Structure formats: structure tokens, C-alpha cells
Amino acid sequence: MLEGSRAIALTIKAIKPTVVSAYPITPQTHIVEDLARFKADGEADYEYLRAESEFAAASIVLGASAAGERVYTSTSSQGLLLMVEVLYNMAGMRLPIVITCANRAVSAPISIWNDQQDIMAIRDSGFLIFFAENHQEAVAQHILAYKVAEKIMAPAMVNVDGFVLTHSYEEVTLPNEKEVQKFLPSYKPKKGSYLDTENPRTLGALATPAHYFEIRKEAHDNIVEAKELINEEYQKYKKTFKNLQKENKDVLLDTGLLEYYGPSKAEKVIITMGSLAGTAKDAADEANKKAPGGLFAGGKGKVGVLKIRTMRPWPGEEIAEALKKFGAKNAAVVEKDASLGGTAPLACEVRSSLMNKGLSSVKSFVVGLGGRDINAKTFEAILEKTAPGGEENIWLGK
């Protein structure tokens, strides 16, 4: 039984970065506190650097990664926003940096509670973006993030819902360091890919209009191509760490990009990310009981849950294929973020991928902003509204 932050910190220790930078911001602070403790107790030999801001923390790992080191830091909310300039540079310089984002609402007004508005600020930056449902998935995604990032030379961010995961305790099985090192050997960057006085080069140089477009297109193509690599490495991870996997007969699709939970033929599918998927699965179980007087008006209709594990690369084709395979005609996209004045980000992505794919409706639901509780009644209302007709973009506060 471990706190989520400690499970992540122990995983990072097993991954063995050589440089860790830290600046405290709720709710990610426990991660870097544990990493500091490991260093102080002689359990780890990475260089641990305390920064004066999140901008500095990001700059430290950027510099160390540019020098060919494996690095790590974590952040949340306003801290992530303060890092944004540096994060775009990390992506543009093709540095395989891994960062944990403990998702939290953004200001103003000030909120320390969980939602996923922060990460949406950098979804188009060139980062690989993973979302974890629970502690066990957070462990796996950090190991996978380093493996994929170092293969395609792009930064990655693993998202864990603040407090919901970072400060909660649940059962989690951790791989030992030997197992991790077997799957993820020490980082050895290719000669010429990092700053070296013996082999001088420039990173992030001026690009003229004759070259900038092609550079950005290459980065885009590499991230899209990473879908295949993520799926391959995820299957290798499952084989390598068999003792960490719990079989679930209700999971009918399990890839590095997506997971489908529920009946083989569903009338309605809830599409979501992060810890929301756990609540959605409970709601689907209730809906599928079909008991008279049950929670969902007698349990009419079969409900499945499609969990998105990676927002970048975006698994659009895979989402369309999954919905077709499981027969869904109506989808509810449920997310804890918003686009003020527009359609919520996840719903926009899903709708663009499902155009002309035969679905009757794709409803967008914004829930849980600023830590608002999301429970069975929330999903009861969502499923009642998941049908053709009526409002398409719904902010559901209660």
C-alpha cells in the first residue's frame, strides 16, 4: 500500500536518472521530497538540484539532457505554465526529458484541487503525453515514457491526477531495479546528438523560413510514428513485468494507446482519460446490471468505457476502429478541462477523428473543474444525455 507520489518516486529511483531538479508546488511536492530523501540517505546517486522556480527546474534538466544525461523533474498547474517556454525548447531540441505533471486546476481564481486544465496548455508543444488511471499504470507509464522518449528523441509528460492519485494510497506492485534496468538500460545518446566539447554542435539554432517548416513537420511525423513504437514497447513491458499485470476479463482491448472496458457490443461508450476512467468503469458496471429500480433507470442499454492513454500521439484512427469493433453508436466524451469559448479539447480531438464514421452522436461533457466531485450520479446524468438530439457541449456541474 503506497501513496501515489511515493510509487512514482520509487519508480524514478529504479530508472536511475543522473540529474533531478526540483521546485515545490502542490500537489507534486511529495515526489521530489521522496527523491531528495533517497539522495540524502545514500540510496541514489543522481545529482539533485533545488531550483528557484519551475522555469529554472525545467532549464536545469534541459541543460543536463542537452549534455547527454538522463534527467527528471515534476510539476503542476501554475508551475507547468511557468515552464512553457522551456518545454517548447525541449521539444524543438529533441531532448528525451521525462516530466511528471500532477494535474491541478489553473488560476485565477486559485485552486489547489484536481482537474486537467494545466496539461492542455502544452498539448501541441511536441511532447509525448500519457495519462495514468491509477498507481500501477503511473509506474508503467514512467518506464515506458523513458523508453519511447529515448528512442525517438522527444520529451514526454506523464499525467497523474493531483491528490486523487498523488496523495491517495492503494495497492501497487513495483518492479525491482534489475528488472527496470533490463527493460530500460542506461541512457547512451548517439554521438553528435548532444553537446560535447570534443564534437561541437548547436542545438536550437536559428531556422530560416526555408527550413523551419520542414523541421516542425519532421517532429510531427516522428510523434505520429511513435504510436507503433508505444504499442510495441507496451506489449514488451507486459511480458517483462508479468508479475505487475492483473488480468481483467472485462478489458477487451489493451494497447499502449487505448483500453476498452465493457461488453463486446455497447450501445453507449464513455471516452475519458486519467483517474476518471475508474469512476466511469464503476458507472458502466452499474448501468450494465439492468436491474429494475437500479441506478440507471433500470439499467437500459449496454455501456462501455474507452480509456485514452496517450493524447500525443493522438490515437484517432484507433479510437474509430475500437468504436466500430464494439458497435457503439453514441459516445460521451467526459473530461476535466475546458476551452473557454470553444469545445473542450478532448471532445474536439475525438469528433475530428470520428467524422463520417457512422456514430449517431458524440456529446461533450466538461466535469470536475477545480476538484468538483464526480460520482455515480454525475455519470447517470451523462448517460441519460448520451443520445442524438439536445445540447452537444455540456458543462455538468452537479
Buried (B, 14 or more C-beta within 10 A) or exposed (E): EBBBBBBBBBBBBBBBBBBBBBBBBBBBBBBBBBBBEBBEEEEBEBBBBBBEEBBBBBBBBBBBBBBBBBBBBBBBBBBBBBBBEBBBBBBBBBBBBBBBBBBBBBEEEEBBBBBBBBBBBBBEBBBBBBBBBBBBBBBBBBBBBBBBBBBBBBBBBBBBBBBBBBBBEEEBBBBEEEBBBEBBEEBEBEEEBBBEEEEEEEBEEEEEEEEEEEEBEEBEEBBEEBBEBBBBBBEBBBEBBEEBBEEEEBBBBBBBBBBBBBBEEBBBBBBBBBBBBBBBBBBBBBBBEEEEEBBBEEBEBBBBBBBBBBBBBBBBEBBBBBBEEBBBBBBBBBBBBBBEEEBBBBBBBBBEBBEEEEBBBBBBBBBBBBBBEBEEEBBBBBBEBBBEEEEEBBEBEE
